[in-house]
């Protein structure tokens, strides 16, 4: 297991922390992007996902995903299951993505020795790091292309 410094955890909670509200309590956690950011700080090498189970029994759609992360040559795995009755998923692929995200967070937490109880002592920041992490770079301008008649050939077309 790789140990993450308290300063790094504090930074992750400031940048990527959020609060989950249950009926009787509130729990702090780090977003999936935050877990990936932490793993990147310590040298993550790979994230591999495997769909282990996917079924529909006429009432409930279920999925089980296994994620294995490799950090500094060590492999850490975690499982997650989801179903469309306990989670508000709108499509089958959304169910698999939800299970995959949960399993990834668990695998990284296991690899880095992060305990959710330990996260409760850190303050959540007000940053919007996730949006910044996913903001694509501006596209380069592209020269307009003249339309081509269907009978003409364009250089670079595949030769069938």
Residue, then its C-alpha position, 0 to 999 in steps of 0.5 A: x500500500x502506498x501512503x498519501x501524505x496528510x497535506x495531499x489529502x487535505x489538498x484533494x478535499x479542498x479541490x475535489x471534496x463534496x458532501x453526501x447527504x443521507x437522511x440522518x447524517x452527512x459524509x464527506x468524500x472525494x470525487x472520482x476525478x479527485x481520486x484519479x488526481x491523488x493516484x496521479x500524484x503518486x505514480x498511477x500506471x493503469x486502470x483496468x475495468x472488467x464487467x463481471x456480471x450484467x443481467x435483467x430479470x424482468x424487473x431489475x437491471x444489475x451489473x457488477x464491475x471489477x476495477x484494478x489499478x496499478x501504482x508503482x507495480x502493485x495491483x489493487x482491485x475492488x468490486x462494485x455492483x449497481x442496480x436500477x432500483x437502488x440507483x437512479x440510472x436512466x440507461x443500461x450503460x449509465x448503470x455500468x458507468x456508475x458501478x465502474x466509477x464506484x469500483x475505481x474509487x474503492x480500488x484507488x482508496x485501497x491502494x492509497x490507504x484512504x479511509x472514508x472516516x479519515x476524510x471527515x476531518x478535512x474541510x471541503x474547499x469551494x473550488x471547481x477543479x472537476x470542471x477545469x479538469x474536463x475543460x477541453x483545449x480550444x480547437x484549432x481553426x480548420x480551413x473550410x473544405x469545398x464540397x466535392x461532386x459524388x463522382x469525383x475522387x478526393x485525395x486520401x480516399x480509401x481504395x476499395 
